[in-house]
Amino acid sequence: MLRAGRGAVAALRRAAGSRGAGGQGGGQGPGLEPSLLRFLVCPLSKRPLRYDESANELVNEELGIAYPVIDGIPNMIPETARRTQKQAEAVKETSGPTGPQQ
């Protein structure tokens, strides 16, 4: 069973209450409650994440991936993470030329 500290529970309650009646929002909805950042880590690397407010994403600079925040809730399923520009460039550099070499 997973147990969260009192601070995490209080932060989650505040975030849930800030969504308003029905919890409905347009588009990506409200951003992440800043106090939650200290409790969140990347599920792959177990490292802290940076919140990008303009993109409404949690970013792992080390791996070059970003997790979306939807209606104030981080979607931290690795399969749904987006590659950042840094990750895309790293893949391009390691793949080498695609055509035959002479």
N, C-alpha and C positions, 0 to 999 in steps of 0.2 A: 504494500500500500504506500502511496506517495504522500508525504506530509510536507506542508508548506509552513514556514514561520508566520508568526502573527503579522509581521510587516508586509509580507507578500499578500496575505489574505486581505489586509486593510487596503492595500494598493489596488488589488483586483476589484474590491467592492466599490472603491471610488471611481475606477475606470468604467465599471458597469453602470454605475449611477449617472455618469456624465453623458451617456448616450441618449438620454431623454426617453420620453414615453414610447414604448414599443421597440426601442433600440434600432429604429430604421434611420438610415442616412443615405444620402445620394453619393454615387461614385464610390470612392475608396472610404468615405466616411471620415470620422474624426481620427486624429493622429494618436500615437501611442502616449500613454500616461508616462511622463518622464521618470517617475519614481519606480517604475517597473524595470528599468534598464539594469539596475544593480542585481536583479534576480535572474536575468535572462542571459543564456550563453548559447553559442552555436551548438546544435545537436551533433554535428560532425567533429568539430575540433575541440569543443568544450571551452572555447575562448570567449571573452566578452565581445559584444556586438556594438556597432556604432549606429545610432539612429539618424537616418537621412530624412529630415523633415520635408524637404521639397519633393522627394519621391515617395515618401511615406513607406520606407523600407528599413529593415534592420540589415546592416551590411557587415560581412566578415571580410575585412581587407586582406587577410592572410590567404584565404582560399579564393577570393574574388567572386563571391556569391552574395546575393541579396534576397532576403525573405520579405514578402509583402506584409503590410499591416492593413487589415480590412476591418472597418468599423471599430478601430481601436484595439483589435485582437491580432497579435502576430501569428502568421501562418508559417510555422517553422518546420514544415515537412520538407525534408531535403529534396525530394523529387519535384517540388513546386518552386524551388529557389531559381532565381534568374542569374545568369552569368553577368558579371559586371564587365565593363570595358577592359579592365586589367586582366581578367580571366580570359576573355576572348583573344586578347593580344598574346597571352602566354601560350594558348593553344595553337595559334597561328605560327608562332616562332618555333615550337617544337615539332610541328608537322612537316616542315621543310617544303621543298618544291613539289608540286603535284605532277608535273610532266616528266617525261623520260630525260635522263641526263646523257650527254654525249661526251 
